[in-house]
Amino acid sequence: MYRVTGYWRNNKVSRIFTDVYDAIEFKDIVDANYPLKVTFEKGVYPMRSFIVNSWNAVMNSDYNPLSAIPHTGTRHMVMQVLAWMWVIVFTISTGTWAYVGINFIAHSLILGAIVITVGTFETARRKPEYFGGLGRGNGGEHE
């Protein structure tokens, strides 16, 4: 990974690139705007960010091409069908046909759990009052 940063008197512009040629091109663009200083750093992208971005590119339907499908349930079903397809591909490649049913169930449970977790987090973020009635009442006792 490469980070190019241009420094001006009151501004700083920084971008991260995976391709060295894109980084060089951006450095040339920054240089053309007469910055005070330009830095070109190699290997600055943390591994955690790479893993998160790779996960999002495949598994997060808000980032992958399935984001064009407006209905969340349809997106989930397409992701489920893709998961089943990969189960079949890996089952064929490893020759473990006896476990294909277990793999279908496991993938369904994992993807379902991910969807429920993400839905819960989104509800907590967007409508925290939804969870307001759970637990103890105003007097400290259970309702």
Buried (B, 14 or more C-beta within 10 A) or exposed (E): BBBBBBBEEEEEBEBBBEEEEEBBEBBEEBEEEEBEEBBBBEEEBEEEEEEEEEEEEEBBBEEBEBEEBEEEEEBBEEBBEBBBEEBEEEBEEEEEEEEBEEBBEEBBEEBEEBBEEBEEEEEEEEEEEEEEEEEEEEEEEEE
